[in-house]
Amino acid sequence: MTAQPNQSYESIMQYDVVIIGAGPAGLMAAEVLGQSGRRVAVFDAMPSPARKFLRAGIGGLNLTHSEPFDAFLGRFGDRAAVLARSLRTFGPQQVRDWAASLGVETFVGSSGRVFPTDFKAAPLLRAWLRRLGGLGVRLFTRHRWQGWDQTGAHRFIAPTGEIRVTARAAILALGGASWPRLGSDGTWTQALDGLPLAPFRPANCGFDVEWSPHFRQRFAGAPVKAVGLEFGDRKLKGEFVITDTGIEGSAVYALSAPLRDAIENHGQAVLRLDLKPDWSTEKLAAALARPQGSRSLANHLERQAGLKGVAAGLAREGLPPASLTDAASLKAVPLVLKSPRPLAEAISTAGDCASTRWMKI
């Protein structure tokens, strides 16, 4: 499916649709158009397609979520109303059916997230590319889009130099600006000069926390499991990871948009941690009220409440010593987030063409 060096570029100019970007959005658009009989060409600047998709396979390739539809739709925030119709047409179950049609079975993990049974992205991508080839979709790698010329033709920097490609329509599936070394570097915005653009911002991202040196040295890299997180009117239970600079992980990503916005507006955000989410405040208070005797506070917290390791460390980071045996405090430990991690590190980014005449996919 890749253009050959000696191919005549005159022959690739007659397409119904050109798709710029060979990530999942571009490939899915190509599949739908190819199934309708359209002549489609996909162009990508990288040497191979779907590099960020393959990178996601390192983490098991979370394809979708099994939660009820209304909860799933709510994850899209202020875009939920715009996306509702599309997601009802092609939602989580349809994603699983699509993967199965490519020979890749999926399962629901303990968190409700959906993964391929082999936790790999490459087999799914190979089957997908074979399907696209069978539909007549052409894929051209190492072709960096430069925008349009004065006639409306698409300009590309190709291995042989600059070329021009014409088509009846174009789909820009160029992604955001996270993980730029995998292709999504955001430089496509330069070709849209004059159109309103919402600035790129990190989404599904980690955050910086000013850890004490002792906590950082002891717990950087440690997972925090089965913890409650609360910010504003959002509450959830999940897990995250302590890093040298702060926190990251699935539970944090689920709250990243409101946390990011709060930091932008107020300079910081205070995330509350419930270190015993499965215990009521009353049960925890009763356990901590038992005599400590000659045991140290650390031993008392571990013996009576099961708080040890990184959980106990988080309590000490966020609470004054007098509050370490207070049940209400342990179920609302404040964690001050100073800034989101840099855009290049984000799982995904917010921001795109803000014109109502355009939509980025």
C-alpha positions, 0 to 999 in steps of 0.5 A, spaced: 500 500 500 506 504 500 508 508 494 514 506 490 519 510 488 519 510 481 511 510 481 508 516 476 505 521 480 501 523 475 497 517 476 496 518 483 492 525 482 485 522 480 482 521 487 475 522 489 478 523 496 485 524 499 486 523 507 492 527 510 494 522 516 494 515 517 493 514 524 486 511 526 482 517 524 484 517 517 484 509 516 477 509 519 475 514 514 479 511 508 475 504 510 468 507 510 469 511 504 473 505 500 467 501 502 462 506 499 466 505 492 470 511 493 477 512 490 481 514 496 488 515 497 491 516 504 498 520 505 502 520 511 509 524 513 512 518 517 515 512 514 510 507 516 502 508 518 499 509 525 505 510 529 502 512 535 497 507 535 502 502 535 505 506 541 498 505 545 499 497 544 505 498 549 500 499 554 495 494 552 491 498 547 485 500 550 480 500 545 474 503 548 470 502 555 464 498 557 461 502 561 453 505 560 453 509 554 451 515 558 457 515 562 461 514 556 458 520 553 459 524 559 467 523 558 467 527 552 465 533 556 462 539 552 463 536 546 458 530 548 452 533 545 456 534 538 458 527 538 452 524 541 449 522 534 456 519 532 457 515 538 450 512 538 451 510 531 458 507 532 460 506 539 463 501 544 460 495 542 461 497 534 468 498 536 469 491 539 465 488 533 469 492 528 475 489 531 472 482 531 471 483 524 478 483 523 480 477 527 481 480 533 477 478 539 477 483 545 475 482 553 473 487 558 478 488 564 477 489 571 477 497 570 471 496 565 476 498 559 476 494 553 482 491 550 485 486 545 485 479 548 493 479 546 494 486 548 497 488 542 496 493 536 500 490 531 496 484 529 490 489 529 493 494 524 496 489 519 489 486 518 486 493 518 491 495 512 490 488 509 482 490 508 484 497 506 488 494 500 483 490 498 478 496 498 483 499 493 485 504 498 492 507 496 497 509 502 503 514 501 508 514 506 514 519 507 509 525 504 508 531 508 502 535 507 504 543 505 497 545 504 494 547 498 497 551 492 493 557 488 489 552 484 487 548 490 491 542 489 494 539 495 502 540 496 506 534 499 514 534 500 515 527 497 521 523 497 522 525 490 521 532 491 515 537 492 508 534 488 501 536 487 495 532 488 488 533 486 481 530 489 474 532 489 474 532 497 480 532 503 479 529 510 485 532 515 486 527 520 492 530 522 492 529 530 494 534 535 501 535 538 502 530 543 508 525 542 511 529 536 516 524 534 511 519 532 508 524 527 503 528 531 507 535 531 501 540 530 505 543 524 499 542 520 496 549 523 501 553 519 497 551 513 491 553 515 493 560 516 487 565 517 482 560 520 480 560 527 484 555 531 483 553 538 490 553 541 493 546 543 493 544 550 494 537 554 489 532 555 489 526 558 495 528 561 499 527 568 501 533 573 506 536 577 506 536 584 512 539 589 513 532 592 518 532 598 525 529 597 524 523 601 517 522 598 520 522 591 526 518 592 522 513 596 516 512 592 517 515 584 514 509 580 510 506 585 503 505 583 497 507 587 491 502 587 484 502 589 484 510 591 478 515 590 479 521 587 475 527 587 475 534 584 469 539 584 463 535 582 467 529 579 468 523 584 471 516 581 475 510 584 481 508 580 489 508 580 495 512 578 502 512 578 507 517 582 512 520 578 519 524 579 515 530 577 508 528 580 502 523 578 500 520 572 495 514 570 488 512 568 484 515 574 488 522 573 487 522 566 479 521 567 480 528 571 485 531 567 481 536 563 477 540 569 484 539 573 488 543 567 482 548 566 483 550 574 490 550 574 489 555 568 484 559 571 487 559 578 494 557 578 493 550 581 488 545 583 487 541 589 485 534 588 482 530 594 484 523 595 480 518 599 485 513 601 480 508 604 474 509 598 471 502 600 470 504 608 465 509 611 468 515 615 465 511 621 468 505 620 475 508 619 474 512 625 472 506 629 478 503 627 483 508 628 480 510 635 483 503 637 488 504 642 495 505 639 499 502 645 506 502 644 506 502 637 508 507 632 503 511 628 506 508 622 504 501 625 498 503 628 495 506 621 497 499 617 495 495 623 488 498 624 486 501 617 491 497 612 495 504 610 502 503 608 507 504 603 505 509 598 498 510 601 501 512 608 506 517 604 501 520 601 497 522 607 504 525 610 505 529 604 498 532 604 496 532 612 499 535 618 501 530 623 495 531 628 490 529 622 494 523 620 489 519 625 483 523 623 478 519 618 475 525 615 482 527 613 484 521 610 478 520 606 480 527 603 487 528 603 489 534 599 494 534 593 496 540 590 497 540 582 501 545 580 501 544 572 500 539 567 505 536 564 508 538 557 504 538 551 509 533 548 508 528 553 500 528 553 496 522 551 492 526 547 491 534 546 485 539 546 485 544 541 484 544 533 480 548 528 475 552 531 471 554 525 464 551 524 466 549 517 471 545 519 472 539 524 478 535 526 478 528 526 
